[in-house]
């Protein structure tokens, strides 16, 4: 990408004509890039990025939600489908903030 030092990686199953590299496993590609010290831009759910860097136990790990310092945005980081998305929406509503959901809607 012009002006940005990052590699554009795309799944082989998707149509990404401008990709620097096409991969079979986005998890493996993210982990390799992270360990190599490469910058990562992910057009996918934040949880996928986090899990690729540090796998964990999806069915057992707790929710993780991030908020900006000004309290404008509430972002579920992990386990969105296990309740973090709904909890983020509730927090956002209570604080008159915006929930930023990066997963497909349930």
Buried (B, 14 or more C-beta within 10 A) or exposed (E): EEEEEEBBBBBEEEEBEEBEEBBEEBBEBBBBBBEEEBEBEBEEBBBBBBBBBEEEEEEEBEBBBEBEEEEEBBBBBBBBBBEBBBBBBEBBEEEEBBBBBBBEEE
